[in-house]
Amino acid sequence: MSSRESFILLSVCLMASNWLGHNLPRPMYLSSELHGQHLEVTRRYFLQLGAVGFTALKPLSVWADSDQALLDEATADLGYFTPQDDFGTVERGDPLPYQLPLAKRLEVGLERETWKLDVVPDPESNPEMGNPLSRAKGNALDFEALLKLGEKHAVRFLKIMTCNNIGAPLGMGLWEGVPLRHVVWATKPTANIRRVFYYGHHNNNPKQMFRSSLPIGRVLEDPPGDNPVILCYKLNGQWLTGKRGGPVRMLVPDAYGFKSVKWLKSVLLTNNYQSNDTYAGGNNDIDSWMKTMSRFHYKPEKAKAGEPIPVTGWAQVGVGGLSKVQIWINPKDNEWPEDDPYFTRAPWQKVTILPPPIRWGGELPGGRLPDNVRFFEGNGQPKHWPMRYTLAHWATLLKGIAPGNYDVRCRTIDVNGIAQPMPRPFRKSGRNTIQRFSLTVEG
């Protein structure tokens, strides 16, 4: 079979649903929507390569920026955001708060009509506040007052939701809310405040309490290029559902999911210098920024020599940003030196990071972004891509691989030139191991 015939066969296979569709197992915790989006964008990517002819099949090492127009066309209608119902879910509570009967939800403030938020001093500390907001005083922040603040201060930004102990994202969305600092300043704090403690509804059972904390500085100020910590009430332009933590949840843009506590009920300002996070006793790094990492999505177990081998994946863009995704194909009989556990001396090769979509999906009207999304231009395109704390898709074709058994690995390089899993290879500060799969190329 000629090389061109092989590629035509590949294109035909890509159009068949059982090639990258129904028969491909979905990674655990990867939502069905993200799974489908990835299959569609990479299918289009490979088909567009076929549409421009065999000359597009450059060797892996020479994929370049000249492919950008081709990739733009291939991803023009990618549905990027995850609908609320399709997010992966990590939950706490028995019964789960959003599954309580409606009458009970209204009673405890888990509906927009009755939601209230206390912003009070920590009774076990000595913060000074001139105007605490509380149910007891009758001046707790309610949903109407929160939306009134939103008329002037609401922000919208992109964020991937992921768990630091799970190897795949839970979903990608457009989040909206009011920066927490505006509510903190309304309480007139004056002294002795070092952290912010907060927790959600927990059925009056302390053992079910899901709580977290932040340094007061992270709440009051945003590092350049970062989004604010918000009291979040919308996802993808829709009211936050109970399953997603509504009516209001905390949303910490640079952190893993355990910082974004659901069913928010109380915020305490404290002079305590220690955290109170639910998982602080579980050896978790409770102030860890999200890491940059890559994972495979389509990773074939077998291929034929002389035929192009498609490989795809996604990258989580953490605090360090993302400049490259790389892949390395190593013969199984080529044992790697023990003094290089992160394969820093391996002959890594760059793959193609797919560009941002034009249609964002996620049940947004027409798939279009609303106005005033942070770090986006007026034409609805991001000021730079990939953006920190979001998801990026990547794809490549492997060519010229001789018959044999191989280990295939992928990794990211951040904008500082640091390769995954550094600089924080510790699992409890977020998973970012270098992933591997086995590939057999048959003669």
N, C-alpha and C positions, 0 to 999 in steps of 0.2 A: 504494500500500500504506500502511495506517495505521501509526502508531507502535507500537500494540499488536500488530498483525499482524507487524511487523518483529521485535518482541521474541520473539514465539512462534516465529517462524522461527529466530531466533538460538538459542533453547533447544533446538529440535529438532536444529539443526546441532551444538550442543555435545554432544549424546548420540551423535552419529555418530562412529565411531572415526577416520574420515579427516579430521575437522575439527581436532582437537587431538592426534591420535594418530599412526597409522602413517605418514602422509605428511609429518609435520613433521620436518625435519632436526634432529638433535640437535647442539648446540654442541660443538666439539671439547673433549675431556677431561671433559665433563659425563657422569657415569656413567649407565647405563641406568636405574638405580634412582632417582637424583635426577630424571632426565627424567620417568619415569613418575609419581613422587610429585607433581611440579609440575603435570603435566597433570591428575592426579586432583583435587588440591586446588582448582585454579582452575576446573575443570569444575564441581565442587560449589558453588563460590562463585557462579558465574553462574547455575546452576540454582536455587540457593536464592533469588537475587534474583527469579527468575521465580515461585517458589512463593509469595512474599508479595505478588505483584501488581505492576502497573505503577508504583505510587507509589514503589517502591524505586529506580526509575531516576532518581536525582537527578543534576543536572549535576555534572561533574567537580569543580568548585570547592567543593561543599558536602557531600562525603562526610565523615562525622563519627563521633564515638564512639558515637552512637546505633545504628550498624550492628553493634556488637560482638556482641550476642546472635545476630544473624543469621550472622555470620562464625563464631562458636563452633560453631553447628550445622553449618555448611558444612564445617568442618574436623575434625569430631569423631573421625573414624577415619583421619586422615592418617597414612601411614607415613613418618616423618620421617628415621629413621636409615638409613644405607646399609649393607646387608649387606657383610661383609668381601670376598666374591668380586666385588662390583660396584664397589668403589672404583676410581677411576682410579689409574694406577700410573706413577711416575717411578722408574726403577731404575738401578743401577750394578753392574757385575761381569760377568766373562766367564770361566767360566760364572756365571750368577746364583747366589749362595750357596744359596738355598733349592731350587735345582734340582740340587744335587750329589746323588750316590747316598746312600742312607740311611747306609751304613757310614761314608762320609766326613763326613756331617753329625754323626754321633755322635762321630767322632774329633775334629772341630774345635769341638764344643760348640754346634751349631746345633739341638739337640733339648733338651727340658726336662730329660731324664735326665742330660745331660752338660754343660749350660750352666754357665759360670763367668765371673765378672767380676773383672778386676784393678782395684783402686783404689790407685794408686801415685804416688810423686813423679815429676815430670818430670825425667828424667836430665840434661837440658840446662839445668836451672834449680836453685834452691836452696831449695825448700819444706821445711818442717820438719813431719814426721809421726811420731807415736809408734807407730802400728800399721798400716802399709800392708797391704793385702789383695792377695795375688798367688798365682798358680799356682806360682811358683818357691818360695814359702815354704810352700805347701800349705794356705793359709788363704783362698784366693779365695772370694768370695761365690758360693754355688751357688743353684740354683733353690729348693731346699727351705728354705734360710735366708732367701731373699727372701720366700717365702710366710709364713714364721714372722714376719718383720717386718710383713707385710701383715695379720696377725691383729690387730695393734694400730694400725697406721699407714696402712692402705690408704685411698686416696681414689678417688672416681668423679666425673667431670665431663664436660661436653659440649665438643666442639671440632670445628670445621671444619678439614679438611686441605686446604691450598691451596699452590700454588707461586707464588713472587713474580714469575715470568716467564711465567705462564700466566693467561689471562683468565677461567677458570672453575674452580670448586672440584673437588677430586678425590673428596670424600665427606664425610659428616657422621656423627659417631659418638659413642658413650659409651665413654670410655677409663678404664681402671682400672690402678692400680699403686701403688708405694711412693715417697713423696717422696725424691729423691736425697739431700737433706740428712741423712737418718737414716743413710745409708751413709757419707757423708762424715764425720760426727761419729764414727762407729765407728773411723775410721782415726786419731783423735786428732791432728788438725792443730793446730799451735801458732803458726806464723809464716811469713812470706814467701809468701803465697798470694794471687794476684790474679785468676786465671782458672782455669776448668776446661776442659781439653781432653778430647775423647772421640771414639772411632771404632769402627766395626763390622768384622766379618769381611771380608777383602778378598783371599782366596786367596793370601796371602803375596806379593802383588804390589803394591808401593808405588804404582804408577800407578793401581791400582784403588781405593785407599783413599778412603773417604767419611768425612770428619771434620768436626767442628764444635767450637764453644767457647762459653762463657758467662762473664760476670763472676761471680766467686765470690758476690757479693752477691745476684744473682738466684737462685742455687741455695739459699742459706741463708735468705733471707727472701722473702716474697711481698708485693707491693704490696697495699694494701686492695682487696678485691673481685677479686683475681686468684687463679688456681689455682697449685699448686706444680709445679715441674719434677719429672717422675716417671720411675722405671724402670717402663715400661709392659709388662704381660703379658696384658691382656685388652682386647677390643674388643666392645662390645655384649653383654657378659656371657659371651663365649666366649674360649678361649685364643687368643692372637694367632697367626695362621698365619705360615708362613715368607714367603709373598708379602707380607704386611703388616709384615714386619720381625721376626717372632718367632724364638725364644721371648721375647726381651726387646728392646725398642727404647727409645731416649730419647724422651720426649714433652714438648715445650716448648709450653705452652698458648697463649701470646701471640704466637708466632712463626710464620713460614712453614715449609713442610715440610722445607726443607734443614737446619733445626736439630734435627729429630726423627730422628736417625740410626738406621737399621735395624741388626739383627743385632749389637746392642751387645756389645762384647768388652772394651774398656779405657777407663778413666777416669784421667786424669792431672791432678794438682793442680800448678799452676805459678806461679812468680813473674813469668812473662812478661806484659808489659802488652799485647801484640799478640795478635790472633786467629790461629788456624791453619786457618780454615774452607776447605773444598774450593774454594769459589767466591770467596774473598777476592781472588784475582788476576783475577777476571772483572768487576771494577767493581761487584759487588753490594754493597749496604748490608747487611753481615752481622749487624748488631744491630738490624735494622728490626722494629718491632712491625707486626702485621698492620694493614692499612688498611681503612677502611669504604668500600664501593663498591657500585654497583648495575649490574645487567645486564638486558637484555631477554631474555625467553624466547619468548613468542608475540608476533610482530611482523608483522602482515599487510602484504603489499606493496600490496594494492588493497582498496578498500571502496566501498560505495554511499552516496551522499549521503542523509541522512535516516535511516540505519540506525545503531544503536549499534555502536561499533567496540571490541571487546575487545582489551586489551593487558595482558600479564602479564610478570613478571620475578622476580628474586630479588636479595637484598642480602646481601653479606658484611659482618658486623658486626665491625669492627676495634677497636683500642684506644680510639678516640674514641666508641664506642657508636653508636647509631642513634636519631634522634628522628623523622625524616621520610624518605620517598622522594617525589621530585617528578618531574613530566614536563612537557615543553614541546613544543608543536606550532608550528612556524615555517614559513610559506610559503617555498618555495625561492627565490622572487624577492626575498625580504626579506634583503638582504645585511647581515651583522652587522658592527658596527664592529671594526676590527682591534685597537683598544686594549682590547678586552674578550674575550680569547681563551677565557676560562672561562665566558662568558655570565652573568656575575654580575648584569647588569641585565635579564635576560630575564624574562618573565612566567611563571615556574614555578608549577605547580599541584600540590597534594598528592594522592597516591593512597593506597589502602588497604593498610596492612601487615597481613597475615593473622595471626591469633593463634596461639599454640602449639597443638600437637595434644594430644589426649587419649590416643590410641594412637600410640606412638612408632615401631613397626615395627622394622626392623633385625634381625629374627629373635629379638627378645626374647620370652620366653614371654607370650602374650596381648598382645603389644605394649606391656606395662606396664614402667615404670621400676622397678628394684630400690630398696631403701631406701638412705638416706644418700647421695643424689646431691647434690653441693655446689650451694648456692644454689637448692635446691628446698624447697618446703613439704612437710609430712607427707602432704598429699593428692596428691602427685605433680605439682604444678603449680609452675612457676618463680616465684621471688619477684618477678621483673620480666621483661618481654619487650619487645623482643628482648634477648637476652643477648649480651654481648661474646664474640667468637671463635666465633660460631655463624652459621647461615644463617636468613634470614627470607624468606618468599615475599610477593609483593605483586601486586595486580591492580586494574584499573580499566576503566570503559567510557567511551569518548570519544563525546560527543554534540554535535550541532549543527555539525559540521565541513563547511564549504562545499566544493563541488567545487574541485579543484586539486591541486597537487603540494607535498608537505610534507617537511620534516626533523623527525623526532621524536626527542627526547633524554630521557634519564633521569639522575638524580643522587641522591645521598644528602645529608642534613644530619645531622651528628653531634650528640651531646648538648651540645656547646659552641657549637652554632649555626654551625659551619663547614661550608661546602659543598664537596663533592667537585669537583675533585681535590685541593684544599688540605687540610691544610697541607704535604703532601709530594707534589708532583706528579711526582717523579722516578721513572722506570720502574724503575730498579735497586733501589729500596727498596719495590717491590711495585706491580703494575699497578693503576691506578685512574682511567683516562681516562673522560671522559664519553662514553657510547656513543650512537650515532645510527643510525637506519634511515630509509629512504625510504618514504613512504606516498603513494599516488595515490587520491584520492577522486573517483569518477566520478559525473557528474550523471545 
